[in-house]
Amino acid sequence: MNKKLLAILLFVTATFFGSLMGVFMRLAQSDINVFTASFLRFGIGFVIILPYLFYSKFNVYKTNNIKLHFIRGIINVPIMYVGFAALMLIPLEQIQALHFIVPIIVTFLAVFFFKEKIRFARISALIIGLIGMLVMLRPGIIEMNIGVYMVLFSSLVWSFIIIITKFLSKTDSPITILTYQYSLVTFFSLFIVIFFWEMPSSIIFLYTFLAALSGTVLHLALIYSYKLVDLTLIQPFTFLSLIWASLFGYYIFGEEPDIFTWLGAIIIFSGVLIIFYRESYLKKDIAKESLGEESMTAQDLIDNLGQSFLKIA
């Protein structure tokens, strides 16, 4: 199969299972808190891949990027809690629509990290994205739910993780990246869930198992697609996640689609398309352009990440 077509199919698969994971995590949190649900989601996910770890004799842990894996695992924990908690506060389709801001954030992080020039297309994409968010959220007209701020925060941090993942995919296999993520997130969240543990019922445990299974497919498909092609090729297909979320939200939770959410999402996605066509025209990839240079090492990326977090703080 053509590499680009395979990457697109993998990314479309990721959008579906990402929305499905959100459904099961919302159902699970109807009876247990976010700390317990999050630990079970990644803990069960680790158990799912454990047979492969034994089969590979744990060689999957071999990497030259151990520091980056730890950084990725550490920052994954807070956005896990924030992202999953937001599922209980705002509709699924609004969460997915707000995530459309991620490709635009990634573009500007490349400017922030690597001193790239801010060109007209990037400024236009940012302005369009902000307009779309204003249409969707209507500040001053409707009350801003804390869940909105939580999703925006998780989108910002997820953009950092995308850049790290793209860098890691140059040398590490998708299963190695996934294994470190599951191992570290499970380990770190274990020390937190001790203080908040709630015993799940059998049906809640089933929901978390299905969430872990869906999430595992999501991350494997996502990482493989990142490894195969430029990020800009597959970003336009993120719009499918809004369709899946709207369908699940309507048929499972009875959430009526909000026309302003769809309109705002379309406007934001127009900004994503500007980035897509601009980078495709220049034959560049936002993350690849910044991270794919031979001179860029893992330590360079760590230093840049540290400086960027300090600037944000």
N, C-alpha and C positions, 0 to 999 in steps of 0.2 A: 504494500500500500504506500502511496505517496506520503512522504514525511509530513508535509503541511496538512494534508487531509487527516492523517492520523492524529496530529496535534489538535486540530479543530474538534474531531470526534471526542477526544479525551477531555477537552475543555468543556464541551457541551455536557458530557457525562458528569463532570465535576459540578457544573451549575445545578443539575438535577439533584444529585445526591447531597449537595450543600443545602439546598432548600428542604430536602427530606430530613436531613439531620436536624434542622431547625424545628421541624414539626415534632419529631420525637423528643427533643430536648424541652420543648414547651410542655408537652404532655407529661414528661417526667417531673418537671418542676411544679406541677399542680399539687404534688403531695410531698416533695422533698425540697430542701433549699438548694441554691445554686452551687454551693461548695460541694455538697454530696453528689449532686448530679454531674458536675464537671469532673470530679475525681473518678466516678464510675465510668463516664464516657471515655476518658483516656486510659484508665486502668483496664477496662475490658478490652479496649483497643490494643493495648500492649499484650494482653493474653491472646488475642486473635492472631497477632504476628509472631507470638512466641515459638510455635512449631517451626517456622522458617528460621528463626534465630538458632535453634538447636540443629536444624538441617545444615545450616551454613557454618556450624561450629563457632558461631559468634564472630566470624570474620567480617560480618556486615558492619561491625563497629570500627573497622580500620579506616582511619581518615587522617589527613594532614591539617584539618580545619577544626580541631577540637574546641578552640576558643570561640569560634563563630557559632558552632553548634550550641555551646553553653549560653551564649548571649541570646541566640534565637529561642532557646528553651525558657530562659528566664523571662524575657519580655512576652512570651506567649501566655504565661500564666495570668497576669492581670487582665489582658484583653479577652482571655477565655471567660473569666468571671463577668466582665463588663458586657461582652457580647451576648452571652447566654442569659444574663439577667435582663437585658433589654428585650428579649423575646417575650417576656411577660408584661411588658409595658406598652408596646406599640405594635401595630399590625405587621404581619410578615412582609407584605409587599412594600411597606414604607421602609423597613429595614433594608431590603434588597435594593430599593431605589436609592437610598442614601449611600449605599456602598459603591454606587457608580462614580462617586467622587474620587475613589481610590486611584484610577489611572491618571487623573489630573494631578493628584498629590504626588504620585510617583515621579511624574515629569518634573515637578518643582523641587522634589527632594534631590533629583540629579543636579539641579542648579545649586541647591543648598550644600550638597556634599562636595561636588566636584568642580565648582566655580564655572559651570557652563553658562553661556550667554542666554539671557532671557529674550527670546525672539518674539516677534509679533504674534505668531500662531499660538505660542504658549500663553501669552497674555490674554489673547482672545478666548482660548479654551478656559482659562481661569474665570474670566468675566462671565462667560456663558454658563459655566458650572455654578457660580454664585447666584446668578439670576434664576437658574433652575431650582436651586435649593430654597430661594426666597418664595418662589411660586409654590413649591411643595409644602413648606413649613408655615407660610403666611404669618410671620411674626407680627404681633400687634393686633392680628385679626383672630387667631386662635391661640390658645394657651400652649406654650412650648413644654412638652412633656420631657421629664428628665431622661427618658429613654432615648430621645433624639440626641441629646448631648453624649450619652453613652455610646451610641452607634457612631457618631462623628469621631469620638476619641478612639474607638476601636479601629475605625477606618484609617486614621492617621498612623497608628502603631502598626497596623497590618501592612501599610505601605512600606514601612521599614523592613518588615519581615519578607516582603516580596523581593526587595533588593538583595537581602542576605541570601534568600533561597536561590535566586538567579545566579549569584556568585558561587554558592555551594554546588549547584548543578553542573558547573564546568568540570569538576573533578570527582564529585561524589555521586553515587547512584541514587535514584529516587528512594529505594528501600533503605539506604543508609541514612538519608535525611529524615525519612519518616521514623526510623527506629530511634534515632537520637531525640526527635521531638517527643515521641510517645514515652520513652524512658525517662527523660528529664522532666517533662510536665507531670507525669505520674508521680515521680519522686518528690518534686517540689510541692505539689498539691496535697500529697499525703500528710505533710506536716501541718497543713492548714485545716484539712478536713477532720483531723483528730478533735479539734475544738468545736466543730459544727456538725458532727456526724448525725444523720437521721436514718434509721433503718428503713430501707425501701420495701414495699410490698412486692409480691411476685409480678404483678402487672407493671409496676414502675420499673422494676429490674429489667423486664422485657423491653420497655421503652428505651432504657439506657443502653441495653445491648444493641438494639436496632440503630440507635444514634451512633454508637461506636462503630458498627459495621458500615453505616452510611458515611460516617466521617473518614473511615479508613479508605474507602473507595474514592471519596472526594479528594483527599490529600495525595494519594498515589496518582490519580489521574491528573491533578493539578501540577504536581512536580514533574511528571513525565512530559506534560505539554510545555512547561517552562524549559525543559532540557532540549526539546526537539526544535523549537522555533523561537523567533523573536517575540517578545512580549506584545509588541504592537500588532502582530498578526491576529492574535486571539482575543485581545481586549474587546473588540466590538461584539463578541458573542456573550459578553456578560449580561446583555439585555435579556437573554433567555431566563436568567435567574428571577427576574421580575415576573415573568409569565408563570413559571413554576410556583413561585411564592403566592401569587394571586389566586391560582387554582387551588392550592392547598388551603390557603386562608379562607376561601369562600366555601369549599366543600367540607372542610374538617372543622373550622372554627366559626363559620358563619359570618366572616368579615366581608362587608360590602366594599368592593373596589372604590377607591377615592379618585375621582377624575383629576384632582389637583396633584395627586401623587404621580399619576401616569403622565400628566402634562409636564410636571417638573422633571420627571425621570427622562422624558424624551429630550427636553432642553439640555439637561446635564449630559446625556448621551451624545448630543450633537457636539459638545465640547470634546468628548472622548474621540469622536470620529475625526475631528480636526487634528488631534494629536496623531491618530492612526495614519491618516493620509499624509500628513506633513512628514512624519518619520519614515513612512514607506517611500515617499518621493525622494527623500535624501538617502534612502537605503541605510537607515540607522535604526538602532533599537535603544530606547531610553536607558534600560539597565545594561544592555550589552555594550553600548557606547561607553558607558562609564566604568563598567566592571570587566570588560573583556580585553582590556589592554594587557599586553604581556608584562608591563611594569607594575600593574596593580596586584598587590599581594593581599593575603588575608589580613595581615597586620595593618596594611594601609587602610583597608576597609574598616577595621576595628577602630583605628585612630580617628577616621572621618566620622564614624558613627558616634564616638564619644564626644567629639567636638560639636556635632550637631545637636545631641541631647543637651549639652551644656548651654548652647545658644537658645534652645527652646525653653529650658528652665530659667 
